[in-house]
Amino acid sequence: MRFVRSLATLALCAAASALPAHAQTKFTLTSPTLKADGTIGMDHAFNGFGCTGKNVAPALAWSGAPAGTKSFALIVYDPDAPSGSGWWHWTVVNIPAKVKALPAGAGSTAPAGLPARAVQGRTDFGKPGWGGPCPPAGDKPHRYVFTLWALKVDKLDLNAESSGAMVGFNLRANTLGTATMTAVFGR
C-alpha cells in the first residue's frame, strides 16, 4: 500500500511539473529615445548652465507593474552631481495606474503629455518639469537614474513646490515595487 501511495504521489508531482508555470512578470522601464546604459542625446540635455540641449523629456514606457498598483511616480536623479546630495532632474507623482507610457516632451512645464492629475515637483533647477542633464564641463560623464515607482495609493499629497527629498520620502512609504533604467551624459 505504501508503494502505491508513493507511485501516486510521484505521478501527481510529474503531472504538476508538466503544467506551464505561472511566470511572474518583471516590472520594467524602457525608452524608445534612450538606450539603457547608453549616452543621452542633446535633444534631452538641459539648455542653460553652459549646456545647449533642447531639454526635451525622453519618451518612457513600462510594463509588469506589481499587483495592487494604484498609481505611479517617476524620478530622475543624478547621483554623480558635485553637490554632496546628487541632483533631482525630474519628479512626477500621481500618474494613474492605467497609464503605461509618457511621450517625449511630457515633462515640459505646460505640462503637455502628462495625465491630467499628474503633479511635477520642483527639481534642483528650482522649478517643476524636466531638467535635462548638464554636468560640469570637464567632469566625468554622470549617471542619470530613471526610476518608476509602483504605489499602493491613488494619490500622494504633493504639489509643484515639493522637493525631490519630500517626493522620495513619500515614495518609500507607499511603494510596491520599482523599475529602473540608467543612461549617461558628459561634456
GUGUVEX-979844 format. One record per residue: residue number from 1; residue in one letter; x, y, z of N, C-alpha, C in turn. Coordinates in Angstrom, 2 decimals, padded with zeros to 5 digits. Atoms other than C-alpha are relative to their C-alpha. Example, Ala and Ser with C-alpha at 12.3 -4.5 7.8 and 13.67 -1.06 7.14 Angstrom:
2
+-----+----+---------+---------+---------+---------+---------+---------+---------+---------+---------+
!   i ! aa !    n.px !    n.py !    n.pz !   ca.px !   ca.py !   ca.pz !    c.px !    c.py !    c.pz !
+-----+----+---------+---------+---------+---------+---------+---------+---------+---------+---------+
!   1 !  a !  000.89 ! -001.19 !  000.00 !  012.30 ! -004.50 !  007.80 !  000.90 !  001.20 !  000.00 !
!   2 !  s ! -000.82 ! -001.19 ! -000.06 !  013.67 ! -001.06 !  007.14 ! -000.77 !  001.09 !  000.73 !
+-----+----+---------+---------+---------+---------+---------+---------+---------+---------+---------+
//
This chain:
187
+-----+----+---------+---------+---------+---------+---------+---------+---------+---------+---------+
!   i ! aa !    n.px !    n.py !    n.pz !   ca.px !   ca.py !   ca.pz !    c.px !    c.py !    c.pz !
+-----+----+---------+---------+---------+---------+---------+---------+---------+---------+---------+
!   1 !  m !  000.82 ! -001.19 !  000.00 !  000.00 !  000.00 !  000.00 !  000.87 !  001.26 !  000.00 !
!   2 !  r ! -000.90 ! -001.14 ! -000.05 !  002.83 !  002.35 !  000.85 !  000.62 !  000.24 ! -001.38 !
!   3 !  f ! -000.57 ! -000.09 !  001.33 !  004.36 !  001.60 ! -002.58 ! -000.99 !  000.66 ! -000.96 !
!   4 !  v !  001.03 ! -000.57 !  000.88 !  001.05 !  002.51 ! -004.32 ! -000.15 !  001.50 !  000.28 !
!   5 !  r !  000.09 ! -001.43 ! -000.34 !  000.81 !  005.82 ! -002.43 !  001.21 !  000.76 ! -000.52 !
!   6 !  s ! -001.21 ! -000.64 !  000.51 !  004.41 !  006.63 ! -003.36 ! -000.08 !  000.20 ! -001.51 !
!   7 !  l !  000.16 ! -000.12 !  001.45 !  003.66 !  005.92 ! -007.02 ! -001.02 !  001.08 ! -000.35 !
!   8 !  a !  001.03 ! -001.01 !  000.25 !  000.52 !  008.07 ! -006.85 !  000.57 !  001.40 !  000.24 !
!   9 !  t ! -000.61 ! -001.29 ! -000.29 !  002.48 !  010.92 ! -005.26 !  000.97 !  000.39 ! -001.11 !
!  10 !  l ! -000.93 ! -000.26 !  001.10 !  005.18 !  010.61 ! -007.91 ! -000.74 !  000.40 ! -001.27 !
!  11 !  a !  000.79 ! -000.32 !  001.20 !  002.56 !  010.67 ! -010.68 ! -000.59 !  001.41 !  000.10 !
!  12 !  l !  000.54 ! -001.36 ! -000.18 !  000.94 !  013.81 ! -009.21 !  001.09 !  001.05 ! -000.17 !
!  13 !  c ! -001.11 ! -000.95 !  000.14 !  004.31 !  015.56 ! -008.96 !  000.42 !  000.13 ! -001.46 !
!  14 !  a ! -000.37 ! -000.04 !  001.41 !  005.16 !  014.62 ! -012.55 ! -001.04 !  000.77 ! -000.81 !
!  15 !  a !  001.07 ! -000.70 !  000.72 !  001.78 !  015.87 ! -013.78 !  000.06 !  001.50 !  000.29 !
!  16 !  a ! -000.06 ! -001.41 ! -000.37 !  002.15 !  019.15 ! -011.87 !  001.19 !  000.68 ! -000.66 !
!  17 !  s ! -001.17 ! -000.63 !  000.63 !  005.63 !  019.76 ! -013.27 ! -000.17 !  000.14 ! -001.50 !
!  18 !  a !  000.25 ! -000.11 !  001.44 !  004.32 !  019.26 ! -016.81 ! -000.90 !  001.19 ! -000.33 !
!  19 !  l !  000.85 ! -001.17 !  000.24 !  001.87 !  022.14 ! -016.37 !  000.86 !  001.24 ! -000.19 !
!  20 !  p ! -000.79 ! -001.22 !  000.17 !  003.10 !  025.53 ! -017.58 !  000.05 !  000.79 !  001.30 !
!  21 !  a ! -000.16 ! -000.79 ! -001.23 !  004.49 !  027.56 ! -014.72 ! -000.57 !  001.39 ! -000.22 !
!  22 !  h !  000.52 ! -001.37 !  000.06 !  002.79 !  030.86 ! -013.96 !  001.16 !  000.94 !  000.28 !
!  23 !  a ! -001.18 ! -000.85 ! -000.13 !  005.66 !  033.24 ! -014.59 ! -000.37 !  001.36 !  000.60 !
!  24 !  q !  000.15 ! -001.33 ! -000.57 !  005.99 !  036.39 ! -012.53 !  000.51 !  001.00 ! -001.04 !
!  25 !  t ! -000.41 ! -001.01 !  000.96 !  006.09 !  039.37 ! -014.90 !  000.96 !  000.96 !  000.67 !
!  26 !  k ! -000.99 ! -000.92 ! -000.54 !  009.13 !  041.56 ! -014.37 ! -000.44 !  001.44 ! -000.28 !
!  27 !  f !  000.34 ! -001.42 !  000.11 !  008.45 !  045.28 ! -013.76 !  001.17 !  000.68 ! -000.71 !
!  28 !  t ! -001.07 ! -000.59 !  000.79 !  010.44 !  047.11 ! -016.45 ! -000.34 !  001.41 ! -000.45 !
!  29 !  l !  000.09 ! -001.36 !  000.52 !  011.05 !  050.68 ! -017.59 !  000.91 !  000.07 ! -001.22 !
!  30 !  t ! -000.77 ! -000.11 !  001.23 !  012.20 !  051.34 ! -021.17 ! -000.25 !  001.36 ! -000.63 !
!  31 !  s !  000.17 ! -001.25 !  000.73 !  012.54 !  054.23 ! -023.59 !  000.30 ! -000.22 ! -001.47 !
!  32 !  p ! -000.33 !  000.07 !  001.42 !  012.29 !  054.43 ! -027.37 !  001.02 !  001.07 ! -000.41 !
!  33 !  t ! -000.93 ! -001.08 !  000.34 !  014.51 !  057.55 ! -027.24 !  001.31 ! -000.04 !  000.80 !
!  34 !  l ! -001.23 !  000.20 ! -000.78 !  017.15 !  056.38 ! -024.71 !  000.31 ! -001.48 !  000.02 !
!  35 !  k ! -000.42 !  001.39 ! -000.13 !  019.16 !  053.20 ! -024.58 !  000.52 ! -000.20 !  001.42 !
!  36 !  a ! -000.49 !  000.29 ! -001.35 !  019.69 !  051.67 ! -021.13 !  001.52 ! -000.13 ! -000.03 !
!  37 !  d ! -001.46 ! -000.05 ! -000.11 !  023.34 !  052.25 ! -020.14 !  000.65 !  000.72 ! -001.18 !
!  38 !  g ! -000.53 ! -000.75 !  001.13 !  023.71 !  054.35 ! -023.30 !  000.19 !  001.46 !  000.34 !
!  39 !  t ! -000.24 ! -001.43 ! -000.16 !  024.53 !  058.01 ! -023.81 ! -001.26 !  000.78 ! -000.35 !
!  40 !  i !  001.16 ! -000.86 !  000.23 !  021.76 !  060.61 ! -023.55 !  000.36 !  001.03 ! -001.08 !
!  41 !  g ! -000.25 ! -000.93 !  001.10 !  021.49 !  062.73 ! -026.70 ! -000.33 !  001.44 !  000.37 !
!  42 !  m !  000.18 ! -001.44 ! -000.23 !  021.43 !  066.52 ! -026.95 ! -001.47 !  000.42 ! -000.01 !
!  43 !  d !  001.43 ! -000.33 ! -000.06 !  017.65 !  066.50 ! -027.53 ! -000.48 !  000.06 !  001.44 !
!  44 !  h !  000.46 !  000.10 ! -001.39 !  017.28 !  065.62 ! -023.84 !  000.84 !  000.83 !  000.97 !
!  45 !  a ! -000.89 ! -000.78 ! -000.88 !  020.16 !  067.73 ! -022.43 ! -000.61 !  001.36 !  000.33 !
!  46 !  f !  000.48 ! -001.29 ! -000.48 !  019.47 !  070.91 ! -020.49 !  000.44 !  001.13 ! -000.95 !
!  47 !  n ! -000.36 ! -001.19 !  000.75 !  019.50 !  074.30 ! -022.22 !  000.21 !  001.12 !  001.01 !
!  48 !  g ! -000.37 ! -000.96 ! -001.03 !  021.32 !  076.52 ! -019.73 !  001.18 ! -000.52 !  000.77 !
!  49 !  f ! -001.17 !  000.39 ! -000.80 !  024.20 !  076.38 ! -017.22 !  001.17 ! -000.37 ! -000.89 !
!  50 !  g ! -001.08 !  000.32 !  000.92 !  026.53 !  076.24 ! -020.26 ! -000.31 ! -001.15 ! -000.94 !
!  51 !  c !  000.41 !  001.09 !  000.89 !  024.65 !  073.37 ! -021.94 ! -000.93 !  000.55 ! -001.07 !
!  52 !  t !  000.80 ! -000.51 !  001.12 !  022.93 !  073.82 ! -025.30 ! -000.94 ! -001.07 ! -000.56 !
!  53 !  g !  000.93 !  001.04 !  000.44 !  020.49 !  070.91 ! -025.44 ! -001.38 !  000.57 ! -000.26 !
!  54 !  k !  001.39 ! -000.41 !  000.28 !  016.81 !  071.01 ! -026.40 ! -000.90 ! -000.17 !  001.22 !
!  55 !  n !  000.73 !  000.20 ! -001.25 !  015.67 !  069.97 ! -022.88 ! -001.38 ! -000.64 ! -000.19 !
!  56 !  v !  001.24 !  000.75 !  000.24 !  013.00 !  067.55 ! -024.14 !  000.05 ! -001.28 !  000.84 !
!  57 !  a !  000.07 !  001.23 ! -000.80 !  011.98 !  064.84 ! -021.67 ! -000.09 ! -001.21 ! -000.93 !
!  58 !  p !  000.06 !  001.18 !  000.86 !  012.54 !  061.37 ! -023.15 ! -001.34 ! -000.71 !  000.11 !
!  59 !  a !  001.17 !  000.86 ! -000.05 !  009.65 !  059.10 ! -024.04 !  000.34 ! -001.20 !  000.89 !
!  60 !  l ! -000.20 !  001.14 ! -000.90 !  009.23 !  056.32 ! -021.46 ! -001.19 ! -000.93 ! -000.08 !
!  61 !  a !  001.08 !  000.99 ! -000.01 !  007.19 !  053.12 ! -021.31 !  000.33 ! -001.04 !  001.07 !
!  62 !  w ! -000.21 !  001.00 ! -001.04 !  006.69 !  050.44 ! -018.66 ! -001.02 ! -001.11 ! -000.10 !
!  63 !  s !  000.89 !  001.17 ! -000.02 !  005.13 !  047.04 ! -018.12 !  000.32 ! -000.84 !  001.23 !
!  64 !  g ! -000.22 !  000.95 ! -001.09 !  004.76 !  044.34 ! -015.49 ! -000.12 !  000.58 !  001.39 !
!  65 !  a !  000.15 ! -000.60 ! -001.34 !  003.65 !  046.54 ! -012.58 ! -000.51 ! -001.03 !  001.00 !
!  66 !  p !  000.45 !  000.94 ! -001.03 !  003.10 !  044.69 ! -009.30 ! -001.53 !  000.05 !  000.19 !
!  67 !  a !  001.43 !  000.06 ! -000.31 ! -000.43 !  043.56 ! -008.42 ! -000.32 !  001.01 !  001.10 !
!  68 !  g !  000.42 ! -000.97 ! -001.00 ! -002.30 !  046.20 ! -006.45 !  000.48 !  001.41 ! -000.26 !
!  69 !  t ! -000.48 ! -001.35 !  000.31 ! -000.63 !  049.18 ! -008.13 ! -001.19 !  000.93 ! -000.24 !
!  70 !  k !  001.07 ! -000.98 !  000.14 ! -002.91 !  052.22 ! -007.79 !  000.45 !  001.29 ! -000.68 !
!  71 !  s ! -000.55 ! -001.16 !  000.71 ! -000.60 !  054.90 ! -009.22 !  001.49 ! -000.22 ! -000.19 !
!  72 !  f ! -001.44 !  000.04 !  000.25 !  002.92 !  055.51 ! -010.47 !  000.61 !  001.36 !  000.32 !
!  73 !  a ! -000.78 ! -001.23 ! -000.13 !  005.60 !  058.09 ! -009.80 !  001.32 ! -000.23 ! -000.72 !
!  74 !  l ! -001.25 !  000.08 !  000.74 !  008.75 !  058.85 ! -011.74 !  000.98 !  001.01 !  000.57 !
!  75 !  i ! -001.06 ! -000.94 ! -000.39 !  012.02 !  060.35 ! -010.57 !  001.20 ! -000.22 ! -000.90 !
!  76 !  v ! -001.27 !  000.07 !  000.74 !  015.19 !  061.13 ! -012.50 !  001.02 !  000.73 !  000.87 !
!  77 !  y ! -000.95 ! -000.46 ! -001.00 !  018.25 !  061.62 ! -010.33 !  001.43 ! -000.23 ! -000.50 !
!  78 !  d ! -001.42 !  000.10 !  000.32 !  021.99 !  062.24 ! -010.91 !  000.78 ! -000.18 !  001.30 !
!  79 !  p ! -000.74 !  000.21 ! -001.24 !  023.95 !  060.62 ! -008.07 !  001.43 !  000.52 ! -000.07 !
!  80 !  d ! -001.38 ! -000.45 !  000.17 !  027.24 !  061.96 ! -009.52 !  000.18 !  001.51 !  000.06 !
!  81 !  a ! -000.09 ! -001.47 ! -000.06 !  026.42 !  065.68 ! -009.25 !  000.88 !  000.42 !  001.17 !
!  82 !  p ! -000.92 ! -000.42 ! -001.06 !  029.09 !  067.51 ! -007.23 ! -000.67 !  000.94 !  001.01 !
!  83 !  s !  000.75 ! -000.82 ! -000.95 !  026.53 !  068.84 ! -004.75 !  000.06 ! -000.56 !  001.41 !
!  84 !  g !  000.01 !  000.66 ! -001.30 !  027.06 !  066.41 ! -001.90 ! -001.28 ! -000.77 !  000.24 !
!  85 !  s !  001.28 !  000.71 ! -000.17 !  023.48 !  065.19 ! -002.31 ! -000.60 ! -000.42 ! -001.33 !
!  86 !  g !  000.54 !  000.35 !  001.31 !  023.09 !  064.46 ! -006.04 ! -000.82 !  001.14 ! -000.57 !
!  87 !  w !  000.78 ! -001.04 !  000.68 !  020.71 !  066.35 ! -008.34 ! -001.30 ! -000.61 ! -000.51 !
!  88 !  w !  001.32 !  000.44 !  000.46 !  016.95 !  065.91 ! -008.93 ! -000.30 !  000.68 ! -001.34 !
!  89 !  h !  000.27 ! -000.51 !  001.34 !  016.20 !  066.30 ! -012.65 ! -001.49 ! -000.02 ! -000.37 !
!  90 !  w !  001.43 !  000.07 !  000.32 !  012.51 !  065.36 ! -012.66 ! -000.69 ! -000.83 !  001.06 !
!  91 !  t !  000.87 !  000.81 ! -000.86 !  009.81 !  064.19 ! -010.27 ! -001.43 !  000.19 ! -000.49 !
!  92 !  v !  001.41 !  000.00 !  000.41 !  006.28 !  063.28 ! -011.33 ! -000.73 ! -001.02 !  000.87 !
!  93 !  v !  000.81 !  000.91 ! -000.82 !  003.67 !  061.76 ! -008.99 ! -001.44 !  000.00 ! -000.50 !
!  94 !  n !  001.44 !  000.12 !  000.29 !  000.02 !  060.71 ! -009.26 ! -000.28 ! -000.33 ! -001.47 !
!  95 !  i !  000.26 !  000.53 !  001.34 !  000.33 !  059.02 ! -012.65 ! -000.97 ! -001.17 !  000.19 !
!  96 !  p !  000.99 !  001.06 ! -000.21 ! -002.81 !  056.83 ! -012.86 !  000.53 ! -001.39 ! -000.40 !
!  97 !  a ! -000.46 !  001.37 !  000.24 ! -002.29 !  053.05 ! -012.81 ! -000.28 ! -000.48 ! -001.42 !
!  98 !  k !  000.32 !  000.44 !  001.37 ! -003.88 !  052.69 ! -016.27 !  001.01 !  000.52 ! -001.02 !
!  99 !  v ! -000.99 ! -000.57 !  000.90 ! -001.08 !  054.79 ! -017.85 !  001.21 ! -000.93 ! -000.08 !
! 100 !  k ! -001.13 !  000.91 !  000.21 !  001.75 !  052.71 ! -019.36 !  001.16 !  000.67 ! -000.73 !
! 101 !  a ! -001.07 ! -000.69 !  000.72 !  003.85 !  055.37 ! -021.11 ! -000.17 !  001.51 !  000.11 !
! 102 !  l !  000.00 ! -001.46 !  000.11 !  004.78 !  059.05 ! -021.31 !  000.68 !  000.34 ! -001.32 !
! 103 !  p ! -000.63 ! -000.36 !  001.28 !  005.50 !  060.65 ! -024.70 !  001.20 !  000.93 !  000.21 !
! 104 !  a ! -001.12 ! -000.95 ! -000.06 !  008.67 !  062.62 ! -025.43 ! -000.57 !  001.40 !  000.22 !
! 105 !  g !  000.44 ! -001.36 ! -000.28 !  008.32 !  066.15 ! -024.09 ! -001.03 !  000.11 !  001.11 !
! 106 !  a !  001.04 ! -000.03 ! -001.03 !  005.86 !  065.17 ! -021.35 !  000.40 !  000.82 !  001.23 !
! 107 !  g ! -000.45 ! -000.71 ! -001.18 !  007.97 !  066.95 ! -018.74 !  000.11 !  001.50 ! -000.15 !
! 108 !  s ! -000.06 ! -001.46 !  000.13 !  007.56 !  070.45 ! -020.07 ! -000.83 !  000.62 !  001.12 !
! 109 !  t !  000.74 ! -000.64 ! -001.08 !  006.20 !  072.96 ! -017.58 ! -001.45 !  000.25 ! -000.39 !
! 110 !  a !  001.38 ! -000.25 !  000.47 !  002.98 !  073.14 ! -019.67 ! -001.10 ! -000.72 !  000.77 !
! 111 !  p ! -000.80 !  001.21 !  000.18 !  002.67 !  070.02 ! -018.68 ! -000.56 ! -000.90 ! -001.11 !
! 112 !  a !  000.47 !  000.77 !  001.16 !  001.94 !  068.64 ! -022.16 !  000.41 ! -001.46 !  000.11 !
! 113 !  g ! -000.31 !  001.42 !  000.03 !  001.74 !  064.89 ! -022.41 ! -000.14 ! -000.74 !  001.31 !
! 114 !  l !  000.19 !  000.67 ! -001.28 !  001.23 !  064.18 ! -018.71 ! -001.49 ! -000.24 !  000.23 !
! 115 !  p !  001.40 !  000.20 ! -000.35 ! -002.02 !  062.66 ! -017.44 ! -000.53 !  001.18 !  000.81 !
! 116 !  a !  000.63 ! -001.19 ! -000.61 ! -004.47 !  065.29 ! -016.13 !  000.32 !  000.15 !  001.49 !
! 117 !  r ! -000.19 ! -000.15 ! -001.46 ! -003.93 !  064.54 ! -012.41 !  001.47 ! -000.11 !  000.44 !
! 118 !  a ! -001.42 !  000.11 ! -000.36 ! -000.13 !  064.08 ! -012.55 !  000.53 !  001.34 !  000.50 !
! 119 !  v ! -000.59 ! -001.19 ! -000.61 !  001.92 !  066.54 ! -010.49 !  001.52 ! -000.10 ! -000.11 !
! 120 !  q ! -001.46 ! -000.07 !  000.05 !  005.52 !  067.55 ! -011.19 !  000.50 !  000.80 !  001.19 !
! 121 !  g ! -000.59 ! -000.71 ! -001.12 !  007.62 !  068.52 ! -008.20 !  001.16 !  000.88 ! -000.46 !
! 122 !  r ! -001.11 ! -000.92 !  000.28 !  010.40 !  071.09 ! -008.01 !  001.30 ! -000.79 ! -000.16 !
! 123 !  t ! -001.30 !  000.63 !  000.22 !  013.73 !  069.97 ! -009.44 !  001.08 !  000.85 !  000.65 !
! 124 !  d ! -001.10 ! -000.80 ! -000.53 !  017.15 !  071.16 ! -008.35 !  000.37 !  001.17 ! -000.91 !
! 125 !  f ! -000.12 ! -001.21 !  000.82 !  016.95 !  073.67 ! -011.21 ! -000.90 !  001.10 !  000.56 !
! 126 !  g !  000.82 ! -001.00 ! -000.69 !  014.41 !  075.44 ! -008.95 ! -001.44 !  000.08 ! -000.44 !
! 127 !  k !  001.38 ! -000.04 !  000.47 !  011.17 !  074.70 ! -010.77 ! -000.45 ! -001.40 ! -000.40 !
! 128 !  p !  000.49 !  001.30 !  000.44 !  008.92 !  071.79 ! -011.75 !  000.29 ! -000.22 ! -001.49 !
! 129 !  g ! -000.18 !  000.35 !  001.40 !  009.34 !  069.98 ! -015.05 !  001.35 ! -000.65 ! -000.25 !
! 130 !  w ! -001.24 !  000.67 !  000.40 !  012.05 !  068.07 ! -016.86 !  001.14 !  001.01 ! -000.07 !
! 131 !  g ! -001.24 ! -000.75 !  000.11 !  015.54 !  069.48 ! -016.43 !  001.06 ! -000.99 ! -000.44 !
! 132 !  g ! -000.92 !  000.98 !  000.58 !  017.90 !  067.57 ! -018.69 !  001.39 !  000.02 !  000.60 !
! 133 !  p ! -001.35 !  000.08 ! -000.53 !  021.47 !  066.54 ! -017.95 !  000.87 !  001.18 ! -000.43 !
! 134 !  c ! -000.96 ! -001.08 !  000.27 !  024.17 !  069.20 ! -017.74 !  001.08 ! -000.03 !  001.08 !
! 135 !  p ! -001.06 !  000.05 ! -001.02 !  027.15 !  068.08 ! -015.66 !  001.05 !  001.08 ! -000.27 !
! 136 !  p ! -001.04 ! -001.01 !  000.21 !  030.05 !  070.49 ! -015.15 !  000.94 ! -000.39 ! -001.15 !
! 137 !  a ! -000.94 !  000.25 !  001.09 !  032.34 !  070.84 ! -018.17 !  001.28 ! -000.61 !  000.56 !
! 138 !  g ! -001.23 !  000.67 ! -000.41 !  035.33 !  068.52 ! -017.86 ! -000.19 ! -001.07 !  001.06 !
! 139 !  d !  000.27 !  001.05 ! -000.99 !  033.68 !  066.32 ! -015.20 ! -000.19 ! -001.32 ! -000.74 !
! 140 !  k !  000.27 !  001.31 !  000.61 !  033.42 !  062.59 ! -015.86 ! -001.47 ! -000.07 ! -000.38 !
! 141 !  p !  001.42 !  000.15 !  000.32 !  030.15 !  061.51 ! -017.52 ! -000.79 ! -000.41 !  001.26 !
! 142 !  h !  000.87 !  000.27 ! -001.14 !  027.31 !  061.41 ! -014.98 ! -001.03 ! -001.06 ! -000.37 !
! 143 !  r !  001.09 !  000.97 !  000.16 !  024.73 !  058.66 ! -014.48 ! -001.33 !  000.70 !  000.30 !
! 144 !  y !  001.36 ! -000.53 ! -000.21 !  021.05 !  059.59 ! -014.79 ! -000.90 ! -001.20 !  000.22 !
! 145 !  v !  000.78 !  001.16 ! -000.41 !  018.87 !  057.11 ! -012.94 ! -001.48 !  000.34 ! -000.10 !
! 146 !  f !  001.44 ! -000.14 !  000.19 !  015.25 !  056.91 ! -014.12 ! -000.65 ! -001.12 !  000.81 !
! 147 !  t !  000.66 !  001.01 ! -000.83 !  013.11 !  055.14 ! -011.51 ! -001.50 !  000.23 ! -000.03 !
! 148 !  l !  001.45 ! -000.03 ! -000.03 !  009.43 !  054.36 ! -011.90 ! -000.44 ! -000.77 !  001.23 !
! 149 !  w !  000.48 !  000.59 ! -001.25 !  007.65 !  053.61 ! -008.63 ! -001.45 ! -000.43 ! -000.17 !
! 150 !  a !  001.38 !  000.48 ! -000.07 !  004.51 !  051.46 ! -008.42 ! -000.45 !  000.21 !  001.44 !
! 151 !  l !  000.44 ! -000.39 ! -001.33 !  002.50 !  052.77 ! -005.49 ! -001.31 ! -000.66 !  000.41 !
! 152 !  k !  001.20 !  000.63 ! -000.54 ! -000.19 !  051.31 ! -003.24 ! -001.10 !  001.00 !  000.29 !
! 153 !  v !  000.99 ! -001.06 ! -000.22 ! -002.07 !  054.63 ! -003.09 ! -000.35 !  000.66 ! -001.33 !
! 154 !  d !  000.44 ! -000.70 !  001.22 ! -004.09 !  056.52 ! -005.73 !  000.69 !  001.33 ! -000.18 !
! 155 !  k ! -000.47 ! -001.37 !  000.07 ! -002.61 !  059.88 ! -004.85 !  000.92 !  000.30 !  001.17 !
! 156 !  l ! -000.87 ! -000.54 ! -001.04 !  000.25 !  061.46 ! -002.93 ! -000.33 !  001.47 !  000.15 !
! 157 !  d !  000.35 ! -001.39 ! -000.25 ! -000.48 !  064.80 ! -001.31 !  001.23 !  000.88 ! -000.15 !
! 158 !  l ! -001.18 ! -000.80 !  000.32 !  002.36 !  066.64 ! -003.04 ! -000.39 !  001.03 ! -001.06 !
! 159 !  n !  000.29 ! -001.04 !  000.99 !  002.50 !  069.77 ! -005.22 !  001.26 !  000.43 ! -000.72 !
! 160 !  a ! -001.11 ! -000.47 !  000.81 !  004.77 !  071.70 ! -007.58 !  001.16 !  000.56 !  000.83 !
! 161 !  e ! -001.07 ! -000.49 ! -000.88 !  006.78 !  073.01 ! -004.60 !  000.69 ! -001.13 !  000.75 !
! 162 !  s ! -000.58 !  001.13 ! -000.72 !  007.58 !  069.52 ! -003.29 !  001.41 ! -000.28 ! -000.52 !
! 163 !  s ! -001.40 !  000.27 !  000.37 !  011.34 !  068.90 ! -003.27 !  000.19 ! -001.47 ! -000.33 !
! 164 !  g ! -000.32 !  001.39 !  000.29 !  012.97 !  065.73 ! -004.52 !  000.06 ! -000.86 !  001.25 !
! 165 !  a ! -000.07 !  000.74 ! -001.26 !  013.65 !  064.69 ! -000.93 ! -001.39 ! -000.30 !  000.56 !
! 166 !  m !  001.37 !  000.22 ! -000.48 !  009.98 !  065.14 !  000.02 ! -000.70 ! -001.05 ! -000.85 !
! 167 !  v !  000.59 !  001.01 !  000.89 !  008.88 !  063.16 ! -003.03 !  000.55 ! -001.38 !  000.36 !
! 168 !  g ! -000.61 !  001.28 ! -000.34 !  011.37 !  060.39 ! -002.21 ! -000.49 ! -000.58 !  001.31 !
! 169 !  f !  000.52 !  000.44 ! -001.29 !  010.18 !  060.21 !  001.40 ! -001.38 ! -000.63 ! -000.17 !
! 170 !  n !  001.36 !  000.51 !  000.22 !  006.56 !  059.74 !  000.26 ! -000.02 ! -001.26 ! -000.85 !
! 171 !  l ! -000.06 !  001.20 !  000.84 !  007.51 !  057.18 ! -002.38 !  000.40 ! -001.22 !  000.83 !
! 172 !  r ! -000.47 !  001.14 ! -000.79 !  009.39 !  054.97 !  000.04 ! -001.07 ! -000.49 !  000.99 !
! 173 !  a !  001.06 !  000.39 ! -000.94 !  006.41 !  054.98 !  002.42 ! -001.16 ! -000.71 ! -000.68 !
! 174 !  n !  001.18 !  000.52 !  000.71 !  004.00 !  053.80 ! -000.31 !  000.32 ! -000.93 ! -001.17 !
! 175 !  t ! -000.42 !  000.76 !  001.17 !  005.96 !  051.61 ! -002.73 ! -000.38 ! -001.48 !  000.03 !
! 176 !  l !  000.20 !  001.43 !  000.21 !  005.02 !  048.20 ! -004.09 !  001.16 ! -000.59 ! -000.79 !
! 177 !  g ! -001.12 !  000.46 !  000.80 !  007.99 !  048.00 ! -006.46 !  000.54 !  001.13 ! -000.84 !
! 178 !  t ! -000.63 ! -001.01 !  000.85 !  010.36 !  049.92 ! -008.71 !  000.57 ! -000.66 ! -001.25 !
! 179 !  a ! -000.69 !  000.39 !  001.23 !  011.70 !  049.67 ! -012.25 !  000.97 !  001.13 ! -000.31 !
! 180 !  t ! -001.04 ! -001.00 !  000.17 !  014.94 !  051.44 ! -013.09 !  000.72 ! -000.16 ! -001.32 !
! 181 !  m ! -000.81 ! -000.05 !  001.20 !  016.88 !  052.45 ! -016.16 !  001.02 !  001.12 !  000.19 !
! 182 !  t ! -001.05 ! -001.00 ! -000.15 !  020.20 !  054.33 ! -016.21 !  000.61 !  000.31 ! -001.36 !
! 183 !  a ! -000.71 ! -000.44 !  001.19 !  021.82 !  056.36 ! -019.00 !  001.04 !  001.04 !  000.45 !
! 184 !  v ! -001.10 ! -000.91 ! -000.39 !  024.90 !  058.65 ! -019.04 !  000.07 !  001.20 ! -000.93 !
! 185 !  f ! -000.21 ! -001.20 !  000.79 !  025.80 !  062.13 ! -020.24 !  001.23 !  000.71 !  000.54 !
! 186 !  g ! -001.16 ! -000.78 ! -000.39 !  029.04 !  064.09 ! -020.20 !  000.28 !  001.07 ! -001.04 !
! 187 !  r ! -000.40 ! -001.04 !  000.96 !  030.56 !  067.16 ! -021.81 !  001.41 !  000.46 !  000.28 !
+-----+----+---------+---------+---------+---------+---------+---------+---------+---------+---------+
//
